[in-house]
Amino acid sequence: MIKDTVTAFMDKHDLLQPDSTVLLAVSGGPDSMALLHFFTTIRRQWRLRLVAVSVDHGLRGQESRQDVAYVEEMCRQWEIEFVGTSIDVTTYKKQERFGTQFAARELRYRYFAEQMEHYQADYLVFGHHGDDQAETMLMQLVRTADSSSFSGMPVKRDFATGRIIRPFLCLTKEQLHDYCEHHGITPRIDPSNASDDYTRNYFRHNVLPLLKSKNSNLPATIQHLSESLQADEQYLQEEAKKMTENVVKFEENPKRATFEIDQFDSHASALQRRAFHLILNYLYEELPDNLSYVHEEDFFSLVANDKSNIQIDFPRHLKLEKAYNKLIFYFQTNEPKSHAFHEVLPVPGSVWLPDGASMKATYCNEISSQDEHTYYTLASRVALPLHVRTRRDGDRMRWSGLNGSKKVKDIFIDAKIPVRKRNSWPIVTDNNGEILWIVGLKKRDPITLEKNTSLIQLYFQEGNV
């Protein structure tokens, strides 16, 4: 009965191929011993090389060492290759400031990966069953506000040289205990499983029995839910990746991400949420522990905010800045530096600006071209020398047809220049302080060229910074 159920489950999910090298994670408990025995019954049919892998976490002294010795002895009796090790969880968790369970898992999986590489294995098999899946889903329900993290343990996933598979997710804990009893297997029992000190044990002893009293088929129901959620999530992730590739511009050195808000907002909210997390995964080498659903809410509030220029902070100096229709993610590791500069520009002559840009001034008698990087003025209408500087409080500019003058700040706003760029924007004035040119944005009065008229030509070359 159990063999047929598991075989059908493996076929449904394409979990195992013949002629494979299979590592079996075996602790000595009922689930893993049932797993070890089950694979001995199918190894000839599937032509499998089996290797049992057992880990002593060093948390229960002689007792946990005896668990590994028990697994080794059963492997000898059943003619299965065996490899085992001891790991120092206590020291590792103190060094890394991890909890016991997390530290044990980190070291255990590290060892599993090493053995996968050593044996060039195709599969690493765990004995997790339907009750384990139910516990996992319930813990995720309590801990997470992200639907993409609420899908339970995958039936299969890539790992090291092959895949992790869980062929017993179709079974219950009770079925595996019955299996051991039927085949005369006396598993080792970890006494820490009786304690409610660990979160999983609390759910196992107090929450799951209550739910199973309302639905005796709960593990199967939750496994079906898990598979459905994982399939949905895989599709949404694929669509979110396509969206991100089309909408978001990623940059390196330094890492940045930018998108046009109207383009981003035109996609379904389910894709927007996943695109947001894809952006964070790109920017952060490792996601900060204090990054939570609150930051996701802050992000969407920023996107929807009517203000044209606004900024919020994320962990590890990540800044999110809205500049009109653009949203920029960037890191600011140091205190912002002053971008102000003031350079005297002789005619003829040139000056270099802090960001690597340059401004060149020459005399000429004709206008050869007009674009956003060039400016012409009559030499007789300006007081020399010229000056290239950043804006100052109270700066105003005049031009013909304008009733009075206009604040430079308002010119920046009209041109939708992000706030962070305004303080470093080059402005050209004459020696009397009259603003002649806000580079690339606004020029003073156009000139009417007369014969034999002396002109000053300014040419702006952008920098690399």
C-alpha positions in Angstrom: 0.0 0.0 0.0 2.6 2.5 1.1 5.0 1.4 -1.7 2.3 2.0 -4.3 1.4 5.4 -2.8 5.0 6.6 -2.8 5.8 5.2 -6.2 2.7 7.0 -7.7 3.8 10.2 -6.0 7.3 10.0 -7.4 6.0 9.3 -10.8 3.5 12.2 -10.6 6.3 14.6 -9.7 9.1 13.0 -11.7 11.2 12.7 -8.6 13.6 9.8 -9.5 15.4 8.5 -12.5 17.0 5.0 -12.8 20.7 4.5 -12.6 21.1 7.3 -10.1 23.4 8.0 -7.1 21.1 8.7 -4.2 22.1 10.2 -0.8 19.6 9.5 2.0 19.6 11.8 5.0 19.2 9.5 7.9 19.0 10.5 11.6 17.9 7.2 13.1 14.3 8.4 13.8 11.2 6.7 12.5 10.8 8.8 9.3 14.4 8.5 8.1 14.6 4.8 9.0 11.5 4.1 7.0 13.1 6.1 4.2 16.3 4.0 4.3 14.3 0.8 4.3 12.0 1.9 1.5 14.9 2.7 -0.8 16.5 -0.7 -0.1 13.2 -2.2 -1.5 13.4 -0.3 -4.8 17.2 -0.1 -5.4 17.4 -3.1 -7.6 14.4 -2.2 -9.7 15.7 1.4 -10.2 19.4 0.4 -10.3 20.3 2.9 -7.6 23.6 3.5 -5.7 22.5 4.3 -2.2 24.6 6.2 0.4 23.2 7.0 3.8 24.4 10.3 5.3 24.1 10.9 9.0 25.0 13.9 11.1 25.7 14.2 14.9 24.9 17.8 15.9 26.8 17.4 19.1 23.8 18.6 21.2 23.0 15.4 23.1 26.4 14.0 23.9 26.8 10.3 23.9 23.1 9.7 22.9 23.4 11.5 19.6 26.7 9.7 18.8 24.8 6.5 19.4 22.2 7.5 16.9 24.8 7.8 14.2 26.3 4.5 15.3 22.9 2.9 15.0 22.4 4.2 11.5 25.8 2.9 10.5 25.0 -0.6 11.9 21.7 -0.8 10.1 23.4 0.2 6.8 25.9 -2.6 7.4 23.1 -5.1 7.8 21.2 -3.8 4.8 24.4 -3.4 2.7 24.1 0.3 2.1 27.1 2.6 1.9 27.4 5.0 4.9 29.0 8.3 5.7 28.7 10.3 8.9 30.1 13.3 10.7 29.9 15.3 13.9 29.3 19.1 13.8 29.8 21.7 16.5 26.5 23.5 16.5 27.1 25.2 19.9 30.3 27.0 18.8 29.0 27.9 15.4 25.8 29.5 16.8 27.8 31.6 19.2 30.2 32.8 16.5 27.4 33.7 14.1 24.8 34.6 16.7 22.2 32.2 15.2 19.5 30.2 17.0 20.2 26.5 17.7 17.9 25.2 15.0 19.1 27.6 12.3 22.8 27.0 13.1 22.2 23.2 13.0 20.5 23.4 9.7 23.3 25.6 8.2 26.0 23.2 9.2 24.0 20.1 8.2 23.2 21.3 4.7 26.8 22.4 4.2 27.9 18.8 4.9 25.2 17.4 2.7 26.4 19.7 -0.2 30.0 18.5 0.4 28.9 14.8 0.1 26.8 15.5 -3.0 29.9 16.9 -4.6 32.1 14.0 -3.3 29.8 11.3 -4.7 28.6 13.4 -7.7 25.1 12.4 -6.5 21.9 13.0 -8.4 19.6 13.2 -5.4 19.5 14.0 -1.7 16.4 12.5 -0.2 14.7 13.6 3.0 12.0 11.6 4.9 9.7 14.7 5.5 6.1 13.6 5.6 2.7 15.2 5.3 2.5 16.2 9.0 5.9 17.9 8.7 4.5 19.8 5.7 1.4 20.8 7.7 3.6 22.1 10.6 5.8 24.0 8.1 2.8 25.7 6.5 1.3 26.7 9.8 4.6 28.2 11.0 4.9 30.1 7.8 1.3 31.4 8.2 2.2 32.8 11.6 5.5 34.3 10.6 5.2 35.7 7.1 3.1 38.4 5.4 4.5 37.5 2.0 2.3 35.1 -0.1 5.4 33.9 -2.0 6.9 32.6 1.2 3.7 30.6 2.1 4.1 27.5 0.1 5.7 24.9 2.3 8.5 22.5 1.6 9.0 21.9 -2.2 8.6 18.3 -3.4 11.9 18.8 -5.3 14.4 21.6 -5.8 17.9 22.0 -7.2 20.8 21.4 -4.7 24.5 21.0 -5.2 25.2 18.5 -8.0 21.5 17.4 -8.3 18.2 17.8 -6.5 16.6 17.5 -3.1 13.5 15.3 -3.2 10.9 14.5 -0.6 9.0 11.4 -1.7 7.2 10.9 1.7 5.2 14.1 1.6 2.3 12.0 0.5 2.3 10.0 3.7 1.4 10.8 7.3 3.6 10.4 10.4 1.3 7.6 11.6 1.8 5.6 8.4 5.5 5.8 8.7 5.4 4.6 12.3 3.2 1.7 11.1 5.7 1.0 8.3 8.6 0.7 10.8 6.5 -1.6 13.1 5.5 -3.8 10.1 9.1 -4.3 9.0 10.5 -4.8 12.5 12.5 -1.5 12.5 13.2 -0.1 16.0 14.1 3.6 15.4 15.9 5.9 17.7 13.7 8.5 19.4 15.2 12.0 20.0 13.9 13.1 23.5 14.1 16.8 22.5 11.1 16.0 20.2 8.9 15.9 23.4 9.8 19.5 24.4 7.7 22.5 23.4 10.8 24.7 23.6 11.2 24.6 19.8 8.5 26.3 17.7 7.9 23.3 15.5 7.3 21.0 18.5 4.8 23.5 19.9 2.8 23.3 16.6 3.2 19.6 16.5 1.9 19.0 20.0 -0.7 21.7 20.4 -1.9 23.1 17.1 -1.8 20.3 14.6 -3.9 17.8 16.7 -6.6 20.4 17.1 -6.8 21.0 13.4 -6.7 17.3 12.6 -9.7 16.8 14.9 -11.6 19.0 12.4 -10.1 17.4 9.3 -8.5 13.9 9.7 -7.2 14.3 6.1 -5.4 17.6 6.9 -1.9 16.5 5.8 -3.1 15.5 2.4 -5.2 18.7 2.1 -2.2 20.9 3.0 0.1 19.1 0.7 -2.4 19.7 -2.2 -2.5 23.4 -1.1 1.3 23.6 -1.1 1.6 22.1 -4.6 -1.0 24.5 -5.9 0.7 27.5 -4.3 4.1 26.5 -5.6 2.8 26.1 -9.1 1.1 29.5 -9.0 4.1 31.1 -7.5 6.4 29.7 -10.2 4.2 31.2 -12.9 4.0 34.6 -11.2 7.8 34.7 -10.6 8.4 34.0 -14.3 6.0 36.8 -15.3 7.5 39.1 -12.8 11.0 38.5 -14.2 9.7 39.4 -17.7 8.2 42.5 -16.3 11.3 43.5 -14.5 13.5 43.0 -17.6 11.2 45.3 -19.5 10.6 48.0 -17.0 13.6 48.2 -14.6 17.0 49.5 -15.5 19.8 47.8 -13.4 23.3 49.4 -13.1 26.5 48.1 -11.6 29.4 50.0 -9.8 27.6 51.4 -7.9 24.5 49.2 -7.9 21.3 51.1 -8.8 17.8 50.3 -10.1 15.5 52.7 -11.8 12.1 52.6 -13.4 9.4 54.9 -14.8 6.5 54.8 -12.3 3.7 54.8 -14.9 5.2 51.8 -16.6 5.7 49.9 -13.4 2.2 50.8 -12.2 0.6 49.5 -15.4 1.2 45.9 -14.4 -0.8 43.8 -12.0 -0.1 44.3 -8.3 0.9 40.7 -7.9 3.7 41.2 -10.4 4.6 44.6 -8.9 5.2 43.0 -5.5 7.4 40.3 -6.9 9.3 42.8 -9.1 10.0 44.8 -5.9 11.5 41.8 -4.3 13.5 40.9 -7.4 15.0 44.5 -7.3 15.9 44.0 -3.6 17.5 40.6 -4.4 19.6 42.3 -7.0 20.7 45.2 -4.8 21.4 43.3 -1.6 24.0 40.6 -1.6 22.2 39.2 1.4 18.7 40.4 2.5 18.9 42.3 5.8 17.1 40.5 8.8 15.2 43.7 9.6 13.7 44.0 6.1 10.0 43.2 6.5 6.6 43.7 4.9 6.6 47.2 6.4 9.2 48.2 3.9 7.1 46.8 1.1 4.2 48.9 2.3 6.5 52.0 2.4 7.6 51.2 -1.2 4.0 51.1 -2.5 3.1 54.3 -0.5 6.1 56.0 -2.2 5.0 54.9 -5.7 1.4 56.2 -5.0 2.5 59.5 -3.3 1.4 62.6 -5.2 4.5 64.5 -4.2 7.0 64.9 -7.0 10.2 64.6 -5.0 10.3 62.3 -1.9 12.8 59.9 -0.4 12.7 57.0 2.1 15.4 54.9 3.8 15.8 51.2 3.7 18.2 49.1 5.8 22.0 49.2 5.1 21.9 52.7 3.6 19.6 51.9 0.7 17.7 54.9 -0.5 14.5 54.9 -2.5 13.9 58.3 -4.2 10.9 59.4 -6.2 11.7 62.1 -8.7 8.6 62.9 -10.6 7.8 59.9 -12.7 11.0 58.1 -11.9 11.9 55.9 -8.9 15.5 55.2 -8.1 17.1 52.7 -5.7 20.7 53.5 -4.7 23.1 53.1 -1.8 24.4 56.0 0.1 27.2 54.8 2.3 28.6 58.1 3.5 27.2 61.4 4.6 26.1 63.4 1.5 28.9 65.8 0.4 28.4 69.3 -0.7 28.1 69.6 -4.5 28.6 73.3 -4.6 31.3 74.8 -6.9 32.2 78.1 -8.4 34.8 78.5 -11.2 35.8 81.6 -13.1 35.6 81.1 -16.8 37.9 83.4 -18.9 37.2 84.1 -22.5 38.8 82.4 -24.3 39.4 79.6 -21.8 37.9 76.5 -20.1 37.3 75.1 -16.7 36.8 71.6 -15.3 33.9 70.8 -13.0 33.9 68.4 -10.0 32.0 65.6 -11.8 34.5 65.6 -14.7 32.4 67.8 -17.0 34.0 70.9 -18.7 33.0 74.3 -20.0 34.8 76.0 -22.8 34.5 79.6 -23.9 35.7 81.1 -27.3 35.1 84.1 -29.4 33.5 83.7 -32.8 31.8 85.7 -35.6 29.0 83.3 -36.5 26.6 80.7 -35.1 27.6 77.3 -36.3 25.1 75.1 -34.4 22.6 75.4 -31.6 21.8 72.6 -29.2 21.4 72.0 -25.4 25.2 71.9 -25.0 26.0 75.2 -26.7 25.2 78.8 -25.9 25.9 82.0 -27.8 25.7 85.6 -26.5 26.8 89.0 -27.8 30.2 89.9 -26.3 28.9 93.4 -25.8 26.1 92.3 -23.6 28.0 90.5 -20.9 30.4 91.6 -18.2 33.6 89.5 -18.2 34.9 87.2 -16.8 32.1 84.6 -16.9 31.4 82.3 -14.0 30.3 78.7 -13.8 28.7 77.8 -10.4 25.9 75.9 -8.7 22.7 77.6 -7.6 22.3 79.9 -4.6 19.4 80.8 -2.4 17.3 83.5 -4.1 18.7 82.9 -7.6 16.4 84.3 -10.3 16.7 84.5 -14.1 15.3 87.0 -16.6 14.6 86.7 -20.3 12.6 88.7 -22.8 8.8 88.1 -22.8 8.9 87.3 -19.1 7.2 89.7 -16.8 10.0 90.2 -14.2 12.1 87.2 -13.3 11.6 83.6 -12.3 13.2 81.6 -9.5 15.8 79.1 -10.6 14.1 76.6 -8.2 10.9 76.9 -10.1 12.7 76.4 -13.4 14.1 73.1 -12.0 10.6 72.1 -10.9 9.1 72.9 -14.3 11.8 70.8 -15.9 11.2 67.9 -13.4 14.8 67.8 -12.3 15.3 65.5 -9.3 16.1 67.3 -6.1 19.4 65.4 -5.7 20.7 66.8 -9.0 19.7 70.5 -8.5 22.6 71.4 -6.1 25.2 70.2 -8.6 23.6 71.7 -11.8 25.9 74.1 -13.7 24.8 77.7 -14.1 26.6 80.3 -16.1 26.6 84.0 -15.0 28.5 87.1 -16.1 30.6 89.1 -13.7 27.6 91.0 -12.5 25.8 87.9 -11.4 23.3 87.9 -14.3 22.3 84.3 -15.1 23.0 83.6 -18.8 22.4 79.9 -19.0 21.1 77.1 -16.9 22.9 74.4 -18.8 20.6 72.2 -20.8 17.4 73.9 -19.5 17.2 77.6 -20.1 19.1 80.2 -22.1 18.8 84.0 -21.8 17.5 86.0 -24.7 18.2 84.7 -28.2 20.4 87.0 -30.3 19.9 88.6 -33.7 23.2 88.2 -35.5 24.6 91.2 -37.2 27.6 91.4 -39.5 31.0 91.8 -37.9 29.5 91.1 -34.5 31.7 89.6 -31.9 30.1 86.5 -30.2 31.0 84.4 -27.3 30.4 80.7 -27.7 30.1 78.4 -24.7 30.3 74.6 -25.1 29.4 72.2 -22.3 30.9 68.7 -22.2 29.3 66.2 -19.8 31.5 64.3 -17.4 31.7 60.5 -16.7 30.5 60.7 -13.1 
